[in-house]
Amino acid sequence: MLDAVARALRLGPVEWDYLFHIVRPRVANRPRGNMRPERVRPEVHQMLEVLGSVSPAFVVNHRLDVLASNYLARSLITDFDAMAARERNFARFVLFAPAAKELYGNWPSIAQIIVANLRLSSGRHPDDARLNELIGEACVKVPEFNAWWASHHLDDCSNGAQLFHHAVVGDLTLHHEALTFATDPDQTLCLYTAEPGSPSAQTMSLLASWSAPGASSDSRGRGSSGRHTAPGLGRVSKVDLGL
């Protein structure tokens, strides 16, 4: 019957999956309030470290809590590690942080994708108290949220191009891919890459050199928003970094 409904409504794979979960919701194995903190496998941490000088990458769960990230992701987006545990959430950053509107070249589009992802997750995890709390907070704090939520749009944030206006290195366009781990289906790797040989690839190399763990603190600063800034220096250049 669900197949017939999906065909009649011409639902895509994401919409069909959402329909399946709201009709036959997952049965929780234990109370949500007693869940242990989620752990990222050591092998995944190692992969993030290997990618650190090449691609911004981080791991999220179904609520978009950031469970792990490499230094390039923290330099490009925000320093998740410096946040309190409750604040370490990608949706919370995009929707609530003023810095996000400066960072993303088309913030409304990115924000709507995040809202569509939250709606998809709410169908799969209807009893998740922390997810429902986040959605309720967004209803109050984000003026556009209610209209976006009411549109019933669904998105799994699987891939796409994103324009960034970085405060230090300038503009770059990156391709985003979201990859789910077979052994940890509620954990997703979010990975950003630049087209080889493009101006964005050069800018990414600049960002990697500027933000590398061994870089001189004299060439870097940290703003109150959690994103790296360079007070008094303006944007850095290849000459500044000896590239």
SEKEDREN-661624 format. One record per residue (C-alpha): residue number from 1; residue in three letters; x, z, y. Coordinates in steps of 0.02 Angstrom, whole numbers, plus 50000, padded with zeros to 5 digits. Example, Ala and Ser with C-alpha at 12.3 -4.5 7.8 and 13.67 -1.06 7.14 Angstrom:
num, residu, u, w, v
1, Ala, 50615, 50390, 49775
2, Ser, 50684, 50357, 49947
This chain:
num, residu, u, w, v
1, Met, 50000, 50000, 50000
2, Leu, 50143, 50041, 50118
3, Asp, 50219, 49871, 50083
4, Ala, 50055, 49787, 50128
5, Val, 50042, 49885, 50290
6, Ala, 50222, 49845, 50335
7, Arg, 50195, 49660, 50303
8, Ala, 50034, 49658, 50403
9, Leu, 50119, 49741, 50551
10, Arg, 50274, 49632, 50529
11, Leu, 50386, 49785, 50527
12, Gly, 50573, 49766, 50520
13, Pro, 50686, 49869, 50405
14, Val, 50704, 50012, 50530
15, Glu, 50516, 50022, 50563
16, Trp, 50477, 50013, 50377
17, Asp, 50597, 50156, 50342
18, Tyr, 50516, 50260, 50480
19, Leu, 50341, 50225, 50409
20, Phe, 50398, 50276, 50235
21, His, 50469, 50440, 50297
22, Ile, 50319, 50492, 50402
23, Val, 50200, 50455, 50258
24, Arg, 50310, 50535, 50126
25, Pro, 50421, 50658, 50221
26, Arg, 50578, 50728, 50145
27, Val, 50555, 50899, 50067
28, Ala, 50679, 51024, 50137
29, Asn, 50784, 51113, 50007
30, Arg, 50810, 51267, 50114
31, Pro, 50747, 51336, 50280
32, Arg, 50821, 51248, 50429
33, Gly, 50863, 51410, 50516
34, Asn, 50982, 51459, 50376
35, Met, 51077, 51297, 50364
36, Arg, 51266, 51313, 50363
37, Pro, 51366, 51216, 50493
38, Glu, 51396, 51038, 50436
39, Arg, 51573, 50996, 50386
40, Val, 51664, 50831, 50400
41, Arg, 51775, 50793, 50251
42, Pro, 51964, 50805, 50280
43, Glu, 51981, 50621, 50234
44, Val, 51863, 50575, 50377
45, His, 51963, 50682, 50499
46, Gln, 52118, 50589, 50441
47, Met, 52033, 50422, 50470
48, Leu, 51984, 50474, 50647
49, Glu, 52165, 50523, 50681
50, Val, 52229, 50355, 50617
51, Leu, 52105, 50264, 50729
52, Gly, 52151, 50374, 50877
53, Ser, 52271, 50252, 50960
54, Val, 52163, 50099, 50927
55, Ser, 51976, 50136, 50929
56, Pro, 51868, 50275, 51001
57, Ala, 51774, 50351, 50855
58, Phe, 51668, 50503, 50819
59, Val, 51552, 50569, 50683
60, Val, 51373, 50624, 50716
61, Asn, 51232, 50692, 50611
62, His, 51048, 50643, 50619
63, Arg, 51025, 50746, 50780
64, Leu, 51176, 50656, 50857
65, Asp, 51274, 50819, 50856
66, Val, 51457, 50768, 50871
67, Leu, 51541, 50841, 50717
68, Ala, 51714, 50766, 50744
69, Ser, 51799, 50646, 50865
70, Asn, 51968, 50571, 50902
71, Tyr, 52060, 50588, 51066
72, Leu, 52020, 50410, 51120
73, Ala, 51833, 50443, 51104
74, Arg, 51851, 50604, 51203
75, Ser, 51948, 50510, 51337
76, Leu, 51825, 50366, 51346
77, Ile, 51661, 50463, 51340
78, Thr, 51682, 50651, 51364
79, Asp, 51782, 50794, 51291
80, Phe, 51662, 50852, 51155
81, Asp, 51788, 50980, 51091
82, Ala, 51785, 51071, 51259
83, Met, 51596, 51096, 51251
84, Ala, 51499, 51242, 51181
85, Ala, 51431, 51204, 51007
86, Arg, 51252, 51181, 51070
87, Glu, 51307, 51056, 51201
88, Arg, 51413, 50952, 51082
89, Asn, 51279, 50820, 51059
90, Phe, 51292, 50635, 51103
91, Ala, 51107, 50618, 51150
92, Arg, 51119, 50772, 51260
93, Phe, 51269, 50697, 51351
94, Val, 51190, 50526, 51377
95, Leu, 51021, 50593, 51434
96, Phe, 51070, 50748, 51533
97, Ala, 51247, 50729, 51602
98, Pro, 51266, 50648, 51774
99, Ala, 51434, 50580, 51715
100, Ala, 51344, 50472, 51586
101, Lys, 51255, 50373, 51722
102, Glu, 51425, 50337, 51799
103, Leu, 51507, 50295, 51633
104, Tyr, 51381, 50172, 51560
105, Gly, 51361, 50007, 51650
106, Asn, 51179, 49995, 51598
107, Trp, 51129, 50176, 51576
108, Pro, 50939, 50147, 51558
109, Ser, 50966, 50030, 51410
110, Ile, 51086, 50150, 51325
111, Ala, 50970, 50298, 51358
112, Gln, 50821, 50205, 51285
113, Ile, 50919, 50166, 51127
114, Ile, 50961, 50350, 51111
115, Val, 50777, 50396, 51132
116, Ala, 50729, 50267, 51000
117, Asn, 50857, 50344, 50883
118, Leu, 50788, 50518, 50913
119, Arg, 50613, 50456, 50870
120, Leu, 50679, 50379, 50710
121, Ser, 50765, 50543, 50664
122, Ser, 50610, 50645, 50705
123, Gly, 50513, 50543, 50576
124, Arg, 50645, 50576, 50444
125, His, 50667, 50761, 50490
126, Pro, 50500, 50819, 50563
127, Asp, 50536, 51004, 50532
128, Asp, 50708, 51008, 50613
129, Ala, 50689, 51143, 50746
130, Arg, 50848, 51098, 50840
131, Leu, 50799, 50915, 50847
132, Asn, 50626, 50958, 50910
133, Glu, 50702, 51075, 51039
134, Leu, 50813, 50934, 51103
135, Ile, 50665, 50815, 51116
136, Gly, 50562, 50946, 51207
137, Glu, 50703, 50981, 51330
138, Ala, 50720, 50795, 51365
139, Cys, 50533, 50785, 51402
140, Val, 50560, 50911, 51543
141, Lys, 50731, 50860, 51610
142, Val, 50730, 50670, 51600
143, Pro, 50595, 50588, 51709
144, Glu, 50596, 50425, 51609
145, Phe, 50594, 50507, 51438
146, Asn, 50406, 50526, 51414
147, Ala, 50372, 50342, 51447
148, Trp, 50514, 50290, 51332
149, Trp, 50454, 50408, 51195
150, Ala, 50275, 50345, 51212
151, Ser, 50333, 50167, 51181
152, His, 50365, 50215, 50998
153, His, 50520, 50106, 50995
154, Leu, 50637, 50138, 50847
155, Asp, 50824, 50103, 50838
156, Asp, 50961, 50159, 50720
157, Cys, 51100, 50122, 50848
158, Ser, 51185, 50017, 50714
159, Asn, 51281, 49897, 50828
160, Gly, 51291, 49816, 50997
161, Ala, 51396, 49785, 51152
162, Gln, 51418, 49920, 51284
163, Leu, 51491, 49911, 51459
164, Phe, 51591, 50061, 51519
165, His, 51645, 50106, 51696
166, His, 51788, 50225, 51660
167, Ala, 51842, 50332, 51807
168, Val, 52028, 50305, 51773
169, Val, 52060, 50137, 51689
170, Gly, 51911, 50039, 51755
171, Asp, 51785, 49927, 51667
172, Leu, 51786, 49877, 51485
173, Thr, 51660, 49802, 51364
174, Leu, 51666, 49868, 51186
175, His, 51574, 49829, 51026
176, His, 51490, 49978, 50943
177, Glu, 51464, 49996, 50755
178, Ala, 51378, 50141, 50667
179, Leu, 51429, 50165, 50485
180, Thr, 51345, 50290, 50369
181, Phe, 51448, 50375, 50234
182, Ala, 51384, 50350, 50057
183, Thr, 51435, 50526, 50008
184, Asp, 51366, 50605, 50168
185, Pro, 51210, 50505, 50212
186, Asp, 51166, 50616, 50360
187, Gln, 51336, 50584, 50440
188, Thr, 51374, 50425, 50537
189, Leu, 51538, 50357, 50603
190, Cys, 51520, 50283, 50778
191, Leu, 51662, 50162, 50811
192, Tyr, 51706, 50059, 50966
193, Thr, 51817, 49906, 50966
194, Ala, 51873, 49779, 51095
195, Glu, 51888, 49593, 51065
196, Pro, 52071, 49556, 51024
197, Gly, 52165, 49481, 51170
198, Ser, 52026, 49516, 51294
199, Pro, 52045, 49609, 51460
200, Ser, 51948, 49751, 51379
201, Ala, 52078, 49761, 51240
202, Gln, 52215, 49777, 51371
203, Thr, 52114, 49912, 51461
204, Met, 52089, 50003, 51295
205, Ser, 52278, 50003, 51267
206, Leu, 52299, 50073, 51441
207, Leu, 52173, 50211, 51405
208, Ala, 52258, 50251, 51240
209, Ser, 52429, 50266, 51324
210, Trp, 52361, 50371, 51467
211, Ser, 52263, 50490, 51356
212, Ala, 52381, 50505, 51207
213, Pro, 52412, 50686, 51152
214, Gly, 52595, 50673, 51202
215, Ala, 52563, 50599, 51375
216, Ser, 52632, 50691, 51526
217, Ser, 52508, 50810, 51606
218, Asp, 52569, 50750, 51777
219, Ser, 52483, 50583, 51747
220, Arg, 52319, 50660, 51693
221, Gly, 52188, 50779, 51757
222, Arg, 52023, 50842, 51694
223, Gly, 51864, 50844, 51799
224, Ser, 51722, 50968, 51789
225, Ser, 51614, 50843, 51696
226, Gly, 51732, 50850, 51546
227, Arg, 51791, 50671, 51569
228, His, 51972, 50641, 51612
229, Thr, 52009, 50603, 51794
230, Ala, 52165, 50577, 51895
231, Pro, 52139, 50661, 52064
232, Gly, 52234, 50577, 52205
233, Leu, 52300, 50439, 52093
234, Gly, 52150, 50324, 52085
235, Arg, 52150, 50210, 51936
236, Val, 52308, 50202, 51832
237, Ser, 52396, 50038, 51799
238, Lys, 52515, 49966, 51671
239, Val, 52657, 49996, 51794
240, Asp, 52609, 50181, 51805
241, Leu, 52626, 50197, 51616
242, Gly, 52779, 50086, 51597
243, Leu, 52683, 49954, 51499
